[in-house]
Amino acid sequence: MTGSTPELSIGQVAERTGLSVHTLRLYEREGLFASQIRRRTNGRRIYSEWDVEWLSSCMRFRASGMPLATIRRFAELIRQGPGNEDERLALLRQHQQQVLARIAELTECLNLITQKVGVYEEHVSQGTASALWSTGNHT
């Protein structure tokens, strides 16, 4: 350890994030980390708490549908340091709009499913489920 900042092994980071060691190596090769991963003299990777926080953000970005290329670009901008905040903001806003559109689409899907659940619950509870077939409303 150096100072008060704990140094984490790749195995520890894998355990904490739920990502595999293979995935962590891939993320590094693909340039998805916002900082350069340090190495010990024996070549073993050393991660910081900040790296773990960044990985948590990456996992959320991926879960929201952000492409790896976009995460890579965002990480590049962070590594470049101050001065490109407008581009970072634009990238995040664009993805935010995509997520909002997907939420709206999923909300429409959920509304339809909820309606269908209500129809089926009513017919099942009343013992009239077979009526769905005779009315042509069997979807």
URNORHU-V557774 format. One record per residue. N is the residue number from 1. RES is the residue in one letter. SS is DSSP state (alpha for helix, beta for strand, coil for the rest). Layout:
# URNORHU-V557774
<<N:RES:SS> <N:RES:SS>>
This chain:
# URNORHU-V557774
<<1:M:coil> <2:T:beta> <3:G:coil> <4:S:coil> <5:T:beta> <6:P:coil> <7:E:coil> <8:L:beta> <9:S:coil> <10:I:alpha> <11:G:alpha> <12:Q:alpha> <13:V:alpha> <14:A:alpha> <15:E:alpha> <16:R:alpha> <17:T:alpha> <18:G:coil> <19:L:coil> <20:S:coil> <21:V:alpha> <22:H:alpha> <23:T:alpha> <24:L:alpha> <25:R:alpha> <26:L:alpha> <27:Y:alpha> <28:E:alpha> <29:R:alpha> <30:E:coil> <31:G:coil> <32:L:coil> <33:F:coil> <34:A:coil> <35:S:coil> <36:Q:coil> <37:I:coil> <38:R:beta> <39:R:beta> <40:R:coil> <41:T:coil> <42:N:coil> <43:G:coil> <44:R:coil> <45:R:beta> <46:I:beta> <47:Y:beta> <48:S:coil> <49:E:alpha> <50:W:alpha> <51:D:alpha> <52:V:alpha> <53:E:alpha> <54:W:alpha> <55:L:alpha> <56:S:alpha> <57:S:alpha> <58:C:alpha> <59:M:alpha> <60:R:alpha> <61:F:alpha> <62:R:alpha> <63:A:alpha> <64:S:coil> <65:G:coil> <66:M:coil> <67:P:coil> <68:L:alpha> <69:A:alpha> <70:T:alpha> <71:I:alpha> <72:R:alpha> <73:R:alpha> <74:F:alpha> <75:A:alpha> <76:E:alpha> <77:L:alpha> <78:I:alpha> <79:R:alpha> <80:Q:alpha> <81:G:coil> <82:P:coil> <83:G:coil> <84:N:coil> <85:E:alpha> <86:D:alpha> <87:E:alpha> <88:R:alpha> <89:L:alpha> <90:A:alpha> <91:L:alpha> <92:L:alpha> <93:R:alpha> <94:Q:alpha> <95:H:alpha> <96:Q:alpha> <97:Q:alpha> <98:Q:alpha> <99:V:alpha> <100:L:alpha> <101:A:alpha> <102:R:alpha> <103:I:alpha> <104:A:alpha> <105:E:alpha> <106:L:alpha> <107:T:alpha> <108:E:alpha> <109:C:alpha> <110:L:alpha> <111:N:alpha> <112:L:alpha> <113:I:alpha> <114:T:alpha> <115:Q:alpha> <116:K:alpha> <117:V:alpha> <118:G:alpha> <119:V:alpha> <120:Y:alpha> <121:E:alpha> <122:E:alpha> <123:H:alpha> <124:V:alpha> <125:S:alpha> <126:Q:alpha> <127:G:coil> <128:T:coil> <129:A:coil> <130:S:coil> <131:A:alpha> <132:L:alpha> <133:W:alpha> <134:S:alpha> <135:T:coil> <136:G:coil> <137:N:coil> <138:H:coil> <139:T:coil>>
